Amino acid sequence: MEVKLPTFDSVFSIDCVIFGFEAGELKILLIERNEEPFKDWLALPGYIVEQDESIDDAAERILYELTGLRDLHMQQFHTFGEVKRHPQGRVITVAYYALIRINGQKEVKPVTQYAKSAFWHPVNDLPKLAFDHSEIFNTGFNKIRRRLNYQPIAFELLPEKFTLTQLQSLYEAVLNKKLDKRNFRKKMLSYGFLKELDEKQKGVSYRAAKLYKFDRRKYAKIFQNELNLVQ
């Protein structure tokens, strides 16, 4: 006789922590919600996973529907499962993060009625967010801070060609501290994965600085293991 097993009712959601860097500021991608609960609140791009889709597929769909962005390399970084984190019942959320270059990205705009708008907001002036999204943001922010110390993730946020000042500004924005200019440049150049270009900044009112590129192949060849980029 076949035993009929009980079915489980599980509700999962996705929340996306998308970081960008622009004009010397580290920014986070937010939406303005257009439905209850927390209607009109600012929030991370996030929604419920459908029953017939995988977690990864849901992350891509939800980010596109709420911001219009596609084909980002997102990584899972944490699961949030507090019993009362959602006012409508038990909802477990899987959080993803990504680092992208804002310059060159198309305008962020929802393609669903669940959000009124999507926009980039400076991380150093973040308001209280819907649900437990402030906690989710802080967890994601702390993760990229740790990774920045031993992996070259900064180059995912910078333009393809950048100055050493832009590189230092990014590190200072993420780490939330001032770095000694001379020591920072000496250390970065000593690794050998920055390629100095025969180009300088254009269209600036001050003295144009040299431009550099990140040499990913050289980095992979030199460093088999993680390294300490900034102490």
NULUM-828672 format. One record per residue: residue number from 1; x, y negated, z of N, C-alpha, C in turn; residue in three letters. Coordinates in steps of 0.02 Angstrom, whole numbers, plus 50000, padded with zeros to 5 digits. Example, Ala and Ser with C-alpha at 12.3 -4.5 7.8 and 13.67 -1.06 7.14 Angstrom:
<rs>
R   seq    n.c1    n.c2    n.c3   ca.c1   ca.c2   ca.c3    c.c1    c.c2    c.c3   type
R     1   50660   50284   50390   50615   50225   50390   50660   50165   50390    ALA
R     2   50642   50112   50354   50684   50053   50357   50645   49998   50394    SER
</rs>
This chain:
<rs>
R   seq    n.c1    n.c2    n.c3   ca.c1   ca.c2   ca.c3    c.c1    c.c2    c.c3   type
R     1   50042   50060   50000   50000   50000   50000   50044   49937   50000    MET
R     2   50030   49894   49954   50070   49833   49949   50053   49784   50004    GLU
R     3   50105   49761   50036   50095   49712   50090   50094   49642   50061    VAL
R     4   50042   49605   50077   50036   49537   50053   50071   49490   50102    LYS
R     5   50125   49460   50078   50163   49415   50121   50133   49345   50118    LEU
R     6   50139   49309   50173   50114   49240   50174   50156   49195   50129    PRO
R     7   50125   49145   50100   50161   49096   50059   50181   49036   50102    THR
R     8   50233   49004   50079   50258   48946   50116   50240   48882   50079    PHE
R     9   50220   48832   50117   50208   48766   50089   50265   48721   50109    ASP
R    10   50309   48707   50063   50366   48664   50078   50362   48601   50035    SER
R    11   50379   48545   50065   50381   48482   50029   50452   48455   50033    VAL
R    12   50482   48445   49974   50549   48417   49970   50546   48351   49931    PHE
R    13   50591   48308   49948   50598   48246   49910   50671   48235   49892    SER
R    14   50682   48188   49847   50749   48167   49826   50757   48093   49842    ILE
R    15   50814   48074   49869   50831   48004   49878   50900   47992   49848    ASP
R    16   50906   47939   49809   50968   47925   49772   51003   47863   49799    CYS
R    17   51067   47871   49815   51108   47816   49838   51157   47800   49782    VAL
R    18   51142   47748   49744   51181   47731   49685   51220   47667   49698    ILE
R    19   51286   47672   49698   51330   47615   49711   51355   47586   49645    PHE
R    20   51361   47519   49644   51391   47484   49588   51434   47427   49614    GLY
R    21   51478   47401   49571   51523   47346   49591   51519   47293   49539    PHE
R    22   51508   47230   49561   51499   47175   49514   51518   47110   49548    GLU
R    23   51558   47069   49513   51578   47003   49536   51606   47005   49607    ALA
R    24   51647   47055   49621   51679   47060   49686   51635   47086   49741    GLY
R    25   51575   47108   49725   51529   47133   49776   51511   47206   49763    GLU
R    26   51510   47245   49817   51484   47313   49812   51409   47310   49820    LEU
R    27   51372   47344   49776   51299   47340   49776   51268   47409   49778    LYS
R    28   51205   47410   49798   51166   47472   49802   51102   47463   49762    ILE
R    29   51080   47514   49728   51020   47511   49687   50958   47523   49731    LEU
R    30   50912   47475   49730   50851   47480   49771   50789   47474   49726    LEU
R    31   50732   47496   49753   50668   47485   49720   50621   47451   49769    ILE
R    32   50569   47419   49741   50514   47394   49782   50455   47442   49772    GLU
R    33   50435   47474   49826   50383   47526   49821   50315   47495   49802    ARG
R    34   50275   47535   49767   50210   47512   49744   50153   47558   49768    ASN
R    35   50167   47598   49820   50115   47641   49847   50127   47653   49921    GLU
R    36   50075   47671   49956   50080   47688   50027   50110   47758   50033    GLU
R    37   50144   47772   50089   50161   47726   50143   50218   47679   50123    PRO
R    38   50226   47625   50161   50279   47576   50149   50271   47540   50083    PHE
R    39   50209   47526   50063   50198   47487   50002   50229   47418   50010    LYS
R    40   50261   47394   49959   50296   47329   49956   50362   47328   49993    ASP
R    41   50382   47383   50024   50446   47387   50058   50501   47401   50006    TRP
R    42   50562   47381   50025   50620   47401   49986   50642   47471   50007    LEU
R    43   50667   47510   49960   50684   47579   49974   50737   47602   49925    ALA
R    44   50769   47658   49941   50811   47693   49893   50766   47725   49840    LEU
R    45   50790   47733   49779   50750   47770   49730   50739   47842   49753    PRO
R    46   50677   47860   49764   50663   47928   49788   50590   47946   49781    GLY
R    47   50577   48012   49774   50508   48035   49769   50506   48111   49781    TYR
R    48   50446   48138   49775   50434   48208   49791   50456   48254   49733    ILE
R    49   50485   48311   49751   50504   48362   49702   50442   48402   49682    VAL
R    50   50432   48411   49617   50375   48451   49594   50388   48525   49605    GLU
R    51   50335   48563   49609   50340   48634   49627   50376   48675   49574    GLN
R    52   50376   48652   49512   50404   48693   49458   50471   48666   49432    ASP
R    53   50506   48626   49472   50571   48600   49450   50624   48611   49503    GLU
R    54   50686   48616   49480   50742   48624   49525   50758   48558   49560    SER
R    55   50798   48562   49612   50818   48502   49648   50858   48455   49602    ILE
R    56   50906   48482   49565   50947   48441   49521   50905   48409   49466    ASP
R    57   50859   48447   49436   50815   48419   49384   50771   48364   49413    ASP
R    58   50748   48374   49474   50706   48323   49507   50745   48259   49518    ALA
R    59   50808   48265   49537   50849   48206   49549   50856   48164   49485    ALA
R    60   50868   48197   49429   50875   48161   49366   50809   48129   49346    GLU
R    61   50754   48166   49354   50688   48139   49335   50669   48079   49378    ARG
R    62   50677   48086   49444   50656   48033   49490   50697   47970   49480    ILE
R    63   50762   47977   49471   50803   47918   49460   50782   47882   49396    LEU
R    64   50769   47921   49343   50748   47890   49280   50680   47856   49288    TYR
R    65   50632   47889   49319   50566   47860   49324   50566   47795   49365    GLU
R    66   50607   47792   49416   50607   47734   49462   50655   47678   49442    LEU
R    67   50705   47694   49399   50754   47643   49381   50768   47638   49306    THR
R    68   50750   47688   49268   50765   47688   49198   50834   47714   49181    GLY
R    69   50873   47733   49231   50941   47758   49219   50940   47833   49205    LEU
R    70   50982   47853   49157   50988   47923   49139   51062   47944   49139    ARG
R    71   51071   48010   49141   51137   48040   49129   51191   48015   49176    ASP
R    72   51174   48004   49239   51224   47987   49289   51251   48051   49320    LEU
R    73   51315   48050   49338   51344   48107   49373   51330   48098   49448    HIS
R    74   51277   48130   49472   51258   48125   49542   51278   48188   49581    MET
R    75   51296   48179   49643   51315   48235   49686   51273   48235   49749    GLN
R    76   51252   48295   49770   51219   48302   49834   51269   48287   49890    GLN
R    77   51246   48251   49941   51292   48238   49997   51262   48252   50065    PHE
R    78   51196   48259   50071   51168   48273   50138   51095   48291   50130    HIS
R    79   51070   48328   50180   50999   48343   50184   50972   48314   50249    THR
R    80   50915   48280   50244   50885   48248   50302   50818   48283   50317    PHE
R    81   50814   48311   50378   50755   48352   50393   50723   48339   50460    GLY
R    82   50729   48278   50485   50694   48262   50547   50619   48273   50539    GLU
R    83   50588   48302   50590   50518   48323   50583   50472   48265   50567    VAL
R    84   50483   48208   50596   50436   48152   50588   50465   48096   50543    LYS
R    85   50507   48115   50496   50538   48063   50454   50489   48035   50403    ARG
R    86   50433   48071   50390   50383   48047   50343   50315   48046   50378    HIS
R    87   50277   47991   50373   50214   47986   50410   50159   48033   50385    PRO
R    88   50166   48063   50326   50114   48107   50300   50126   48180   50315    GLN
R    89   50182   48196   50347   50195   48266   50363   50268   48282   50355    GLY
R    90   50283   48347   50358   50353   48370   50355   50379   48366   50284    ARG
R    91   50427   48322   50273   50459   48314   50208   50534   48316   50218    VAL
R    92   50566   48362   50187   50639   48368   50190   50668   48336   50127    ILE
R    93   50715   48291   50136   50743   48256   50078   50815   48276   50066    THR
R    94   50832   48284   50003   50900   48299   49982   50927   48234   49951    VAL
R    95   50982   48210   49978   51010   48146   49957   51067   48157   49907    ALA
R    96   51067   48116   49855   51119   48116   49803   51152   48048   49802    TYR
R    97   51215   48046   49780   51247   47982   49770   51283   47981   49704    TYR
R    98   51295   47920   49679   51333   47911   49618   51368   47843   49621    ALA
R    99   51423   47838   49585   51460   47776   49578   51460   47757   49504    LEU
R   100   51438   47696   49488   51434   47678   49417   51460   47607   49407    ILE
R   101   51479   47593   49345   51498   47525   49326   51435   47488   49307    ARG
R   102   51421   47434   49342   51361   47395   49327   51368   47361   49259    ILE
R   103   51427   47333   49244   51437   47301   49179   51428   47352   49124    ASN
R   104   51387   47334   49076   51375   47380   49020   51314   47424   49030    GLY
R   105   51288   47428   49092   51227   47466   49104   51167   47427   49079    GLN
R   106   51118   47462   49053   51057   47427   49032   51020   47403   49094    LYS
R   107   50973   47359   49083   50933   47331   49138   50896   47387   49174    GLU
R   108   50899   47386   49240   50862   47437   49278   50789   47416   49282    VAL
R   109   50745   47463   49268   50673   47448   49265   50634   47513   49273    LYS
R   110   50586   47515   49320   50546   47577   49328   50505   47591   49265    PRO
R   111   50494   47656   49253   50450   47677   49199   50390   47714   49228    VAL
R   112   50376   47703   49291   50319   47733   49325   50288   47681   49370    THR
R   113   50225   47692   49389   50190   47644   49431   50207   47650   49505    GLN
R   114   50248   47699   49523   50266   47710   49593   50311   47655   49620    TYR
R   115   50343   47617   49576   50388   47563   49597   50371   47500   49558    ALA
R   116   50373   47443   49594   50360   47379   49560   50421   47355   49522    LYS
R   117   50480   47366   49551   50541   47341   49520   50601   47381   49545    SER
R   118   50656   47374   49510   50720   47403   49530   50773   47350   49521    ALA
R   119   50822   47348   49566   50872   47295   49562   50933   47314   49604    PHE
R   120   50989   47279   49591   51050   47288   49629   51051   47240   49687    TRP
R   121   51071   47264   49746   51071   47223   49806   51138   47231   49842    HIS
R   122   51170   47175   49864   51234   47181   49900   51228   47224   49963    PRO
R   123   51277   47267   49974   51273   47312   50032   51285   47275   50098    VAL
R   124   51318   47217   50095   51332   47182   50157   51275   47138   50181    ASN
R   125   51219   47140   50147   51160   47101   50166   51097   47142   50157    ASP
R   126   51100   47205   50180   51046   47252   50167   50990   47243   50219    LEU
R   127   50928   47235   50197   50872   47231   50244   50853   47300   50270    PRO
R   128   50807   47303   50317   50781   47367   50340   50742   47399   50283    LYS
R   129   50756   47463   50272   50725   47499   50216   50669   47545   50239    LEU
R   130   50628   47567   50192   50572   47612   50207   50596   47679   50233    ALA
R   131   50551   47714   50268   50566   47781   50295   50631   47779   50335    PHE
R   132   50674   47829   50325   50740   47830   50357   50794   47814   50307    ASP
R   133   50777   47772   50258   50824   47759   50203   50885   47719   50225    HIS
R   134   50879   47680   50279   50938   47646   50305   50989   47697   50330    SER
R   135   50965   47750   50363   51010   47803   50386   51041   47840   50327    GLU
R   136   51000   47854   50276   51025   47888   50217   51079   47846   50183    ILE
R   137   51065   47781   50176   51116   47737   50146   51181   47738   50186    PHE
R   138   51175   47731   50252   51235   47729   50294   51276   47793   50288    ASN
R   139   51241   47849   50285   51276   47913   50278   51313   47917   50211    THR
R   140   51280   47894   50157   51312   47893   50092   51370   47843   50089    GLY
R   141   51361   47786   50120   51414   47735   50121   51476   47761   50158    PHE
R   142   51464   47793   50215   51521   47821   50253   51557   47875   50213    ASN
R   143   51519   47911   50172   51551   47964   50132   51598   47934   50080    LYS
R   144   51575   47882   50045   51620   47854   49994   51678   47818   50027    ILE
R   145   51669   47791   50086   51726   47761   50122   51779   47814   50136    ARG
R   146   51757   47872   50158   51806   47926   50172   51839   47949   50108    ARG
R   147   51800   47957   50055   51828   47981   49991   51876   47931   49961    ARG
R   148   51863   47867   49972   51906   47815   49943   51977   47821   49968    LEU
R   149   51986   47848   50028   52052   47853   50058   52094   47909   50027    ASN
R   150   52063   47957   49994   52102   48013   49968   52085   48035   49897    TYR
R   151   52037   48001   49865   52021   48016   49795   52013   47951   49756    GLN
R   152   52029   47950   49692   52028   47888   49653   51958   47869   49629    PRO
R   153   51909   47869   49674   51840   47856   49653   51829   47782   49637    ILE
R   154   51874   47738   49659   51865   47666   49645   51861   47653   49570    ALA
R   155   51895   47694   49530   51898   47681   49459   51833   47698   49423    PHE
R   156   51787   47731   49458   51721   47744   49431   51677   47681   49435    GLU
R   157   51697   47634   49478   51658   47573   49488   51685   47514   49449    LEU
R   158   51749   47515   49434   51781   47459   49399   51772   47463   49324    LEU
R   159   51779   47406   49289   51781   47409   49216   51839   47453   49193    PRO
R   160   51837   47474   49131   51891   47517   49105   51958   47482   49110    GLU
R   161   51959   47417   49098   52020   47376   49106   52008   47328   49164    LYS
R   162   52055   47325   49210   52044   47286   49271   52110   47256   49294    PHE
R   163   52104   47207   49339   52163   47177   49369   52175   47208   49438    THR
R   164   52235   47199   49463   52250   47225   49530   52209   47187   49583    LEU
R   165   52193   47125   49569   52149   47087   49616   52080   47118   49619    THR
R   166   52053   47138   49561   51988   47171   49561   51990   47237   49598    GLN
R   167   52044   47274   49589   52051   47338   49624   52054   47327   49699    LEU
R   168   52093   47278   49721   52098   47265   49793   52031   47240   49821    GLN
R   169   51996   47198   49783   51930   47173   49805   51881   47230   49816    SER
R   170   51884   47280   49772   51840   47338   49780   51857   47377   49843    LEU
R   171   51920   47390   49854   51940   47426   49915   51919   47388   49977    TYR
R   172   51928   47322   49976   51909   47282   50034   51834   47282   50045    GLU
R   173   51795   47282   49991   51722   47283   49997   51698   47349   50026    ALA
R   174   51727   47404   50004   51705   47470   50029   51729   47481   50101    VAL
R   175   51791   47465   50114   51820   47477   50180   51801   47423   50231    LEU
R   176   51774   47367   50206   51754   47311   50249   51811   47284   50291    ASN
R   177   51868   47275   50259   51926   47245   50293   51973   47216   50242    LYS
R   178   52012   47166   50264   52061   47134   50221   52123   47178   50217    LYS
R   179   52153   47181   50158   52214   47220   50148   52270   47173   50128    LEU
R   180   52330   47188   50151   52387   47148   50132   52401   47155   50057    ASP
R   181   52402   47099   50023   52409   47099   49949   52472   47133   49926    LYS
R   182   52528   47115   49956   52592   47143   49934   52596   47218   49945    ARG
R   183   52577   47240   50005   52580   47312   50021   52532   47352   49979    ASN
R   184   52472   47325   49968   52422   47360   49928   52447   47372   49857    PHE
R   185   52473   47319   49826   52496   47326   49757   52556   47372   49751    ARG
R   186   52601   47366   49799   52660   47409   49798   52641   47482   49803    LYS
R   187   52593   47497   49847   52573   47566   49857   52536   47593   49797    LYS
R   188   52490   47554   49769   52452   47577   49711   52497   47589   49651    MET
R   189   52544   47544   49639   52588   47552   49581   52637   47609   49590    LEU
R   190   52653   47624   49653   52702   47678   49666   52676   47747   49647    SER
R   191   52610   47756   49644   52582   47822   49629   52593   47842   49556    TYR
R   192   52596   47793   49511   52610   47808   49441   52549   47823   49398    GLY
R   193   52489   47816   49426   52430   47830   49384   52395   47766   49359    PHE
R   194   52426   47708   49371   52400   47646   49342   52442   47628   49281    LEU
R   195   52410   47621   49225   52445   47605   49163   52440   47530   49149    LYS
R   196   52497   47497   49150   52498   47425   49135   52488   47414   49060    GLU
R   197   52441   47371   49043   52425   47357   48974   52460   47294   48949    LEU
R   198   52468   47290   48885   52497   47230   48855   52441   47180   48841    ASP
R   199   52401   47169   48893   52343   47125   48887   52335   47086   48953    GLU
R   200   52302   47029   48947   52285   46989   49006   52211   46971   49005    LYS
R   201   52186   46948   49062   52117   46926   49065   52104   46872   49013    GLN
R   202   52041   46870   48991   52021   46819   48943   51961   46781   48971    LYS
R   203   51957   46718   48952   51899   46678   48971   51897   46658   49044    GLY
R   204   51955   46652   49076   51956   46632   49146   51989   46563   49151    VAL
R   205   51968   46523   49201   51992   46455   49209   52058   46452   49246    SER
R   206   52077   46508   49277   52140   46511   49314   52192   46551   49274    TYR
R   207   52251   46559   49303   52304   46595   49268   52283   46668   49257    ARG
R   208   52283   46688   49194   52261   46756   49177   52308   46809   49206    ALA
R   209   52278   46860   49234   52317   46915   49265   52323   46973   49216    ALA
R   210   52373   47015   49228   52383   47075   49188   52326   47124   49198    LYS
R   211   52312   47161   49146   52260   47213   49149   52292   47282   49154    LEU
R   212   52256   47327   49188   52279   47395   49198   52222   47443   49181    TYR
R   213   52241   47506   49168   52193   47560   49159   52212   47618   49206    LYS
R   214   52163   47656   49226   52175   47716   49265   52190   47773   49218    PHE
R   215   52248   47805   49228   52269   47861   49187   52248   47926   49222    ASP
R   216   52190   47951   49203   52162   48010   49237   52205   48073   49226    ARG
R   217   52233   48080   49166   52275   48138   49152   52338   48137   49194    ARG
R   218   52368   48078   49199   52429   48073   49238   52414   48085   49312    LYS
R   219   52357   48060   49335   52338   48073   49404   52332   48148   49417    TYR
R   220   52297   48183   49372   52287   48255   49381   52353   48293   49378    ALA
R   221   52399   48269   49337   52463   48303   49330   52507   48292   49392    LYS
R   222   52506   48231   49419   52549   48215   49475   52522   48244   49540    ILE
R   223   52456   48238   49551   52427   48256   49615   52383   48318   49609    PHE
R   224   52407   48373   49633   52368   48433   49635   52321   48434   49695    GLN
R   225   52340   48398   49747   52301   48395   49807   52279   48323   49820    ASN
R   226   52240   48314   49872   52216   48247   49890   52274   48207   49919    GLU
R   227   52267   48141   49913   52319   48098   49938   52288   48042   49979    LEU
R   228   52330   48009   50018   52308   47954   50059   52321   47889   50021    ASN
R   229   52268   47860   49992   52276   47801   49950   52285   47738   49992    LEU
R   230   52246   47731   50045   52249   47671   50086   52250   47692   50159    VAL
R   231   52296   47665   50197   52299   47680   50268   52270   47622   50307    GLN
</rs>
